[in-house]
Amino acid sequence: MATARRRIGIEEGKAALAAWQEAAGSPSDALSRNVTATAVRYTLEEVTARAPGNSVEVRVPPFGVTQCVEGPRHTRGTPPNVIECDAATWLGMVTGKVSWADAVGAGKVAASGLRADLSSLLPL
């Protein structure tokens, strides 16, 4: 299987993720939308690099989407395995600030399909 092409440089992505972690929970919205977008896109690419495949679609609107995890590939329509959440929840799970189980239990993650469980991949 071919490796996914990265659009966000690893160093740029790590820097954006570190900046997000520093600013997370701060009273002001000190974090730029660009930094959040870069952190989300980098971590989506990282999930795909660690679990290549096309059976699960991970959506973090409006910043990005990726397909990952080996298994049956879908080609048309809504994929059978979809995970969707907001950027703060996604980055929280990626960094270990929020567990997969807690985010799903709190209704912050919409996960449908038999393969729609990233608990074994998160945190990165």
Secondary structure, 3 states (H helix, E strand, C coil): CCCCCCCCCHHHHHHHHHHHHHHCCCCCCCCCHHHHHHHHHHHHHHHHHHCCCCCEEEEECCCEEEEECCCCCCCCCCCCCEEEECHHHHHHHHHCCCCHHHHHHCCCEEEECCCCCCCCCCCC
